[in-house]
Amino acid sequence: MSEAELWEMFLEAMSVTTSVFSVLLTVNFAYLATAYFVGRRLSGFQALVVSFLYVFGAGILTLSFVGVLNRSLEFAARLKEIDSDLFFVVTPFYAVTFAALLAFSIPVGLIFMYQIRRNPSLGAGST
């Protein structure tokens, strides 16, 4: 694979990583907004279904993010073999840190929903 193709693949992988991250932030915000605005009015079954869909969707997106970011690291390593003077901000430490933060956001969202359901005065519309 030529250097130009490696650059193209690296930049495309980073673009996909950014898109997946944006969708994951949207899913997280949607779940938190749901918990805040209607969490206290959901039945137990409804809260379970919403929470299951959230965990499933956010989990798949987190795994996708990590997979694509890992692939971009592989392209970056191959580019560094061609030109050792290159500097990439994306490093394995960056990937592990982001993966941990994204994975941590899932239980935080669930705890948020639990707190709203246990104490409805924390949610919207409470007096």
PAMILUM-722075 format. One line per 2 residues: number of its first residue (from 0); their letters; for each residue x, y, z of C-alpha. Coordinates in pm, 1 decimal, decimal comma. Example, Ala and Ser with C-alpha at 12.3 -4.5 7.8 and 13.67 -1.06 7.14 Angstrom:
0 = AS = 1230,0/-450,0/780,0 ~ 1367,0/-106,0/714,0
***
This chain:
0 = MS = 0,0/0,0/0,0 ~ 139,4/340,8/-95,2
2 = EA = 190,1/627,6/147,0 ~ -96,6/820,4/-12,2
4 = EL = -331,6/524,1/36,3 ~ -220,1/488,2/398,3
6 = WE = -290,4/856,1/460,2 ~ -630,6/823,6/299,8
8 = MF = -716,1/517,8/509,8 ~ -585,0/682,6/828,4
10 = LE = -789,2/998,4/771,8 ~ -1099,7/798,1/680,4
12 = AM = -1064,6/585,7/995,0 ~ -1029,7/900,5/1205,6
14 = SV = -1338,0/1045,9/1034,3 ~ -1539,5/734,7/1116,8
16 = TT = -1409,6/745,7/1474,0 ~ -1532,4/1103,8/1507,7
18 = SV = -1872,8/1010,5/1364,3 ~ -1914,3/715,8/1600,6
20 = FS = -1813,5/934,6/1893,7 ~ -2073,0/1195,8/1792,1
22 = VL = -2347,1/934,5/1769,7 ~ -2244,6/795,0/2108,7
24 = LT = -2267,3/1141,0/2265,4 ~ -2612,2/1178,2/2110,6
26 = VN = -2726,6/842,9/2253,2 ~ -2590,1/934,9/2597,1
28 = FA = -2760,6/1273,3/2593,5 ~ -3090,0/1122,5/2474,5
30 = YL = -3086,5/869,5/2758,1 ~ -2999,4/1131,2/3021,1
32 = AT = -3268,0/1365,1/2887,5 ~ -3522,1/1081,1/2893,4
34 = AY = -3425,0/998,3/3250,8 ~ -3444,4/1359,4/3361,3
36 = FV = -3770,3/1456,1/3192,4 ~ -3979,7/1137,4/3209,4
38 = GR = -3780,9/888,9/3419,0 ~ -4005,5/929,0/3721,4
40 = RL = -4318,7/862,0/3512,7 ~ -4192,1/547,1/3338,1
42 = SG = -4321,3/213,7/3457,7 ~ -4064,5/-39,2/3572,6
44 = FQ = -4092,7/-227,8/3244,2 ~ -4057,3/89,2/3036,3
46 = AL = -3749,3/197,0/3230,9 ~ -3601,9/-151,0/3185,0
48 = VV = -3662,5/-147,3/2808,3 ~ -3518,7/204,0/2766,7
50 = SF = -3218,1/113,1/2981,3 ~ -3157,2/-212,2/2793,5
52 = LY = -3167,8/-32,7/2457,5 ~ -2932,8/230,8/2595,0
54 = VF = -2680,7/-22,0/2726,8 ~ -2695,3/-224,2/2404,8
56 = GA = -2664,8/77,4/2174,1 ~ -2397,2/255,4/2376,5
58 = GI = -2203,6/-70,2/2417,5 ~ -2202,9/-141,1/2043,4
60 = LT = -2100,1/216,9/1969,2 ~ -1819,2/202,3/2226,5
62 = LS = -1686,9/-120,6/2075,7 ~ -1711,7/28,8/1726,8
64 = FV = -1524,3/337,8/1841,0 ~ -1245,1/130,0/1990,6
66 = GV = -1222,2/-94,0/1683,3 ~ -1196,9/189,3/1434,2
68 = LN = -959,5/387,2/1654,7 ~ -738,2/78,6/1683,9
70 = RS = -737,0/47,9/1305,5 ~ -631,5/411,1/1270,6
72 = LE = -344,0/340,0/1511,7 ~ -232,4/59,1/1281,8
74 = FA = -231,8/297,5/984,9 ~ -40,1/555,6/1190,2
76 = AR = 223,0/295,4/1282,7 ~ 269,8/202,7/916,4
78 = LK = 303,3/570,0/823,6 ~ 567,6/615,4/1095,8
80 = EI = 761,0/326,0/938,8 ~ 772,1/525,2/616,6
82 = DS = 857,1/858,6/782,1 ~ 991,3/834,6/1136,9
84 = DL = 965,7/1212,6/1185,8 ~ 585,0/1200,8/1189,5
86 = FF = 405,3/1282,0/1512,8 ~ 54,1/1154,3/1582,0
88 = VV = -158,7/1274,0/1869,8 ~ -351,0/947,3/1857,4
90 = TP = -157,2/694,4/2064,4 ~ -247,1/363,1/2229,1
92 = FY = -274,9/549,6/2561,7 ~ -527,8/784,1/2401,7
94 = AV = -728,7/488,2/2272,6 ~ -735,2/309,7/2609,6
96 = TF = -825,1/629,6/2794,4 ~ -1110,1/712,1/2557,1
98 = AA = -1240,4/355,6/2566,6 ~ -1244,1/360,1/2945,7
100 = LL = -1423,0/696,3/2958,4 ~ -1682,8/587,2/2705,8
102 = AF = -1740,5/256,3/2882,6 ~ -1766,9/444,4/3214,7
104 = SI = -2039,6/668,9/3071,3 ~ -2279,4/372,7/3046,9
106 = PV = -2303,0/291,0/3420,0 ~ -2307,8/664,6/3497,5
108 = GL = -2618,6/700,9/3279,9 ~ -2783,4/403,7/3449,4
110 = IF = -2707,7/547,1/3793,9 ~ -2859,5/877,6/3681,0
112 = MY = -3181,2/699,9/3577,0 ~ -3186,2/504,0/3903,4
114 = QI = -3149,4/821,7/4109,6 ~ -3431,8/996,0/3922,5
116 = RR = -3660,3/695,3/3967,5 ~ -3577,6/658,4/4338,5
118 = NP = -3612,3/1030,1/4412,0 ~ -3855,3/1191,1/4163,8
120 = SL = -3787,8/1536,7/4310,1 ~ -3453,7/1531,9/4127,0
122 = GA = -3621,4/1519,8/3784,1 ~ -3791,3/1785,0/3577,7
124 = GS = -4133,5/1907,0/3678,1 ~ -4083,1/1836,3/4046,0
126 = T = -4178,9/2092,4/4304,9
***
